[in-house]
Amino acid sequence: AVTVSFDDIDIQLLPALKSGMGIRIPDGKKWSNVVKPKEFAQSITELNQKLSGTLVPSIKLIKAILSKLPEQSQMTGYHIEALVLKIFSKTPPTSLNYKDILKDFFSGAAKMVKQPIKDETGQSDYVDEYFGPKNSQQRRVVANYLDRIANKMEYADTGCIQTDWIELLDI
């Protein structure tokens, strides 16, 4: 991959080969298994439609909140999206307002991040291999951060503390 850095964003360019069933990307000195990014994107699109278009904006808010974590505890965008699918495909959010979607995500993610998530696209075995095996120290640290964010949201909501929401959302 080649990374192009700008003042406010880094963009990675990755070569890819189109295959009959999907796409192959470099994996060290060989090409990866067939990757199926369209199916993953389609899953996000379908769930977003089921949730009346509230999912994609919620994912953007989730990513913004998580970008404030220490670098070693940051999740990739793909990892976050896979968590969103895993959480909301099983159980729809409490309501379709952004606040409830965020609260449901962070409380669910705090539990789920302790265990690797299978990579449905075929790119790798797990979307979050960089956090190590099940219940690794790194996974527990990240789960603790997610749990603290979930608790802060819950306290801000029940106590009507607008400043906590403003701080979380950086607005």
Secondary structure, 3 states (H helix, E strand, C coil): CEEEECCCCEEEECCCEECCCCEECEECCEECCCECHHHHHHHHHHHHHHCCCCHHHHHHHHHHHHCCCCHHHCCCHHHHHHHHHHHHHHCCCCCCCHHHHHHHHHHHHHHHCCCCCECCCCCCCECCHHHCCCCCHHHHHHHHHHHHHHHHHHHHHHCCCHHHHHHHHCC
